[in-house]
């Protein structure tokens, strides 16, 4: 009888079958809660930066300049995120995923609550703006260690043939956090007067974030260290200097991961933060109406994350991501024709629902792909650095760039900007090998 060849996936299944894993329910909650808080906090800030901060923190300049300055503060956290990924990646690969995730969540949550109690420009003048940027920077450092740790909690507890599905758990935190943030703003916009929203209403989502942080800390304290990190410790494979190792041996994977993820960031913040500032002014659509449409669109986004991840487990990550990225290019060239005209609800529906449908296709599988580019010993550092460098390239200034392009060249230039980012991502994908069958234990 001929021997049956052993694949990398089979090898991983054999080498990890006896490792004790957390229950699936614990893995889902522990990995999902952090990214839910991340996107809750970030979209709470994005909404406030697009609608309230221009007046609260920049009342002395013209409305157009105030909006640009406000959106620039939005980018401060993205600049800080790579620093956070270096700090938390180092300790995550050296001390473990669990301890690092607890500290990153606490850092992120504390900074968010501080933003909610900051005095306005009318009270402290320029100091208020500086404190806002400082709190935003600290928030970004905490966020820098969150995503990569969360996906490792999921994928390092996953069966070999379900890594993309498990990797979708933290990715689902994005639509959940977005929905909660948007929903809270929708309720506030519906119950408070504009003057009340400007005076104190915008602060409520930042303060409410504390509830989610407490829940997240409780859940993460109950989980154990991931089985693959425990295995690495038992085999003395934990690196003393994981950052040095990842830059020495995995720099190409960092670059590929950064550019693969870049368009996902650009796309999300054009769909959300930039669109809110654009449609309420250029298309004269009410803020409350747009928030409701975004909430419905994000439900479709969540569904597509799961669907795309299931396909990625069956067919491979690369094919699904290439398909989604090509669809972004087509969408980028088409949507400017729809986002024109006062009160154009139909165009807004196309932008949101087609956009979030495509976005779910590319966002779901990256939860598996980015960690799979790196070995266990440097996986937290490598995937975190790539993810957060992508935040700078793709998202830090995306709303600001889009607002500038519209003002200078018109709405079609925003489409060209998105298409360019997608083309760069497509090149990175095409030069990356399929990772579905790698031995994840190494």
Residue pairs with C-beta under 8 A, 6 or more apart in sequence:
6 14
7 437
8 437
8 438
8 439
9 160
9 161
9 436
9 437
9 439
10 160
11 439
11 441
12 160
12 439
12 440
12 441
13 159
13 160
13 161
15 231
15 439
15 441
16 160
16 227
16 228
16 231
16 441
19 227
19 228
19 230
19 231
20 224
20 227
21 27
21 157
21 227
22 30
22 157
22 223
22 224
26 219
26 222
26 223
27 153
27 154
27 157
27 166
27 169
27 223
28 154
28 169
29 219
30 101
30 150
30 153
30 219
30 220
30 222
30 223
31 150
31 151
31 153
31 154
31 169
31 170
31 173
32 150
32 169
32 170
32 172
32 173
32 176
33 173
33 212
33 215
33 216
33 219
33 220
34 101
34 104
34 105
34 146
34 147
34 149
34 150
34 170
34 173
34 216
34 220
35 146
35 147
35 150
35 170
35 171
35 172
35 173
35 174
35 177
36 173
36 174
36 176
36 177
36 180
36 212
37 105
37 108
37 109
37 173
37 177
37 209
37 212
37 213
37 216
38 108
38 143
38 146
38 147
38 173
38 174
38 177
39 173
39 174
39 175
39 176
39 177
39 178
39 181
40 177
40 178
40 180
40 181
40 205
40 209
40 212
41 108
41 109
41 112
41 139
41 143
41 177
41 181
41 206
41 209
42 77
42 143
42 177
43 177
43 178
43 181
43 182
43 272
43 273
44 112
44 181
44 184
44 185
44 205
44 206
44 209
45 74
45 77
45 115
45 136
45 139
45 206
46 74
46 269
46 272
46 273
46 276
46 399
47 181
47 182
47 185
47 205
47 273
47 276
47 291
48 202
48 205
48 206
49 70
49 71
49 73
49 74
49 273
49 399
50 67
50 70
50 71
50 273
50 274
50 276
50 277
50 399
51 202
51 276
51 277
51 280
51 287
52 197
52 198
52 202
53 70
53 73
53 132
53 202
54 63
54 66
54 67
54 69
54 70
55 66
55 198
56 120
56 121
56 198
56 202
57 70
57 73
57 120
57 121
57 128
57 129
57 132
58 65
58 66
58 69
58 70
58 121
58 129
59 66
59 121
59 122
60 121
61 69
64 407
67 277
67 403
68 400
68 403
68 404
71 273
71 277
71 397
71 399
71 400
71 403
72 397
72 400
73 129
73 132
73 133
73 136
74 136
74 273
74 399
74 400
75 395
75 396
75 397
75 400
76 133
76 136
76 137
76 140
77 136
77 137
77 139
77 140
77 143
78 140
78 388
78 391
78 392
78 395
78 396
78 397
79 137
79 140
79 392
79 396
80 136
80 137
80 138
80 139
80 140
80 141
80 143
80 144
81 140
81 141
81 143
81 144
81 388
81 391
81 392
82 144
82 385
82 388
82 389
82 391
82 392
83 140
83 141
83 144
84 104
84 140
84 141
84 142
84 143
84 144
84 145
84 388
85 144
85 145
85 148
85 381
85 384
85 385
85 387
85 388
85 389
86 144
86 243
86 381
86 385
87 141
87 144
87 145
88 100
88 103
88 104
88 144
88 145
88 146
88 148
88 149
88 380
88 384
89 145
89 148
89 242
89 243
89 246
89 380
89 381
89 382
89 384
89 385
90 242
90 243
90 381
91 99
91 100
91 103
92 100
92 101
92 145
92 148
92 149
92 152
92 380
92 381
92 384
93 238
93 239
93 242
93 377
93 378
93 379
93 380
93 381
94 238
94 239
94 240
94 242
96 225
96 226
96 229
96 233
97 149
97 152
97 153
97 156
97 225
97 226
97 229
97 380
98 153
98 220
98 223
98 224
98 225
98 226
100 145
100 149
100 380
101 145
101 146
101 149
101 150
101 153
101 220
102 217
102 220
102 221
103 145
104 142
104 143
104 144
104 145
104 146
104 149
105 142
105 146
105 213
105 216
105 217
105 220
106 142
106 213
106 217
107 138
107 139
107 141
107 142
107 145
108 139
108 142
108 143
108 146
108 213
109 142
109 209
109 210
109 212
109 213
109 216
110 138
110 142
110 213
111 135
111 136
111 138
111 139
111 142
112 139
112 206
112 209
112 210
112 213
113 206
113 207
113 209
113 210
113 213
114 135
114 138
115 132
115 135
115 136
115 139
115 206
116 203
116 204
116 205
116 206
116 207
116 209
117 203
117 207
118 128
118 131
118 132
118 135
119 128
119 131
120 128
121 128
121 129
124 131
144 384
144 388
145 384
147 170
147 384
147 387
147 388
148 370
148 371
148 379
148 380
148 381
148 383
148 384
148 387
149 380
149 384
150 170
150 173
151 167
151 170
151 171
151 367
151 368
151 370
151 371
151 383
152 226
152 229
152 371
152 379
152 380
152 383
153 170
153 223
153 226
154 166
154 167
154 169
154 170
154 367
155 163
155 166
155 167
155 367
155 368
155 371
155 372
155 440
156 226
156 227
156 228
156 229
156 376
156 440
157 166
157 226
157 227
158 165
158 166
158 167
159 166
160 440
161 313
162 313
163 313
163 368
163 372
163 440
164 309
164 310
164 312
164 313
164 317
164 364
164 365
164 367
164 368
164 436
165 306
165 309
165 310
165 313
166 368
167 309
167 364
167 365
167 366
167 367
167 368
167 371
168 305
168 306
168 309
168 364
168 367
169 367
170 367
171 305
171 309
171 363
171 364
171 366
171 367
172 302
172 305
172 306
174 268
174 301
174 305
174 363
175 298
175 299
175 301
175 302
175 305
176 302
178 272
178 294
178 298
178 301
179 295
179 298
179 299
180 212
181 205
182 291
182 294
182 295
182 298
183 295
184 204
184 205
184 208
185 205
185 291
186 288
186 291
186 292
186 295
188 197
188 201
188 204
188 205
189 197
189 287
189 288
189 291
190 288
192 201
228 376
228 440
228 441
229 238
229 376
231 376
231 441
232 238
232 376
232 377
237 376
237 377
238 377
239 245
239 377
239 378
242 377
242 378
242 380
242 381
243 381
245 377
245 378
246 254
246 374
246 378
246 381
246 382
246 385
247 254
249 378
250 373
250 374
250 375
250 378
250 382
253 373
253 374
253 382
253 386
254 382
254 385
254 386
254 389
255 386
255 428
256 373
256 386
256 428
256 431
256 432
257 369
257 370
257 373
257 382
257 383
257 386
257 387
257 390
258 385
258 386
258 389
258 390
258 393
258 428
259 390
259 393
259 424
259 425
259 427
259 428
260 321
260 366
260 369
260 370
260 386
260 390
260 425
260 428
260 429
260 432
261 366
261 370
261 386
261 387
261 390
261 394
261 425
262 390
262 393
262 394
262 421
262 424
262 425
263 325
263 328
263 362
263 394
263 418
263 421
263 422
263 424
263 425
264 359
264 362
264 363
264 366
264 390
264 394
264 425
265 390
265 391
265 393
265 394
265 395
265 398
266 394
266 395
266 398
266 417
266 418
266 421
267 328
267 355
267 358
267 359
267 362
267 418
267 421
267 422
268 359
268 363
268 395
269 394
269 395
269 398
269 399
270 398
270 399
270 402
270 414
270 418
271 294
271 297
271 351
271 352
271 355
271 356
271 359
272 294
273 398
273 399
274 398
274 399
274 402
274 403
274 414
275 290
275 294
275 339
275 351
275 352
276 287
276 290
276 291
276 294
277 399
277 403
278 339
278 402
278 403
278 406
279 285
279 290
279 339
279 348
280 286
280 287
280 290
282 339
282 406
282 411
283 339
283 340
283 341
283 342
283 343
283 344
283 347
283 348
284 342
284 343
285 343
285 344
285 345
285 348
289 345
290 348
293 348
293 349
293 352
294 352
296 352
296 353
297 352
297 353
297 355
297 356
298 356
300 353
300 356
300 357
300 360
301 356
301 357
301 359
301 360
301 363
302 360
303 360
304 356
304 357
304 359
304 360
304 361
304 364
305 360
305 363
305 364
306 364
307 360
307 361
307 364
308 320
308 324
308 360
308 361
308 362
308 363
308 364
308 365
309 364
309 365
309 367
309 368
311 320
312 320
312 321
312 364
312 365
312 368
312 369
312 436
313 368
313 436
316 434
316 436
317 365
317 366
317 368
317 369
317 372
317 434
317 435
317 436
318 369
318 429
318 432
318 433
318 434
318 435
320 361
320 364
320 365
321 361
321 362
321 365
321 366
321 369
321 429
322 426
322 429
322 430
323 361
324 358
324 361
324 362
325 362
325 422
325 425
325 426
325 429
326 422
326 426
327 358
327 361
328 358
328 362
328 418
328 419
328 422
329 419
329 422
329 423
329 426
331 354
331 355
331 358
331 418
332 415
332 416
332 417
332 418
332 419
332 422
333 415
333 416
333 419
334 415
335 350
335 351
335 354
335 355
335 415
336 410
336 411
336 412
336 414
336 415
338 344
338 346
338 347
338 348
338 350
338 351
339 347
339 348
339 351
339 411
340 347
340 411
341 347
368 435
369 435
370 383
370 386
370 387
371 379
371 383
372 435
372 436
372 438
372 440
373 382
373 383
373 386
373 432
373 435
374 381
374 382
374 383
375 442
376 440
376 441
376 442
394 421
401 417
402 414
402 417
405 413
405 414
405 417
406 413
406 414
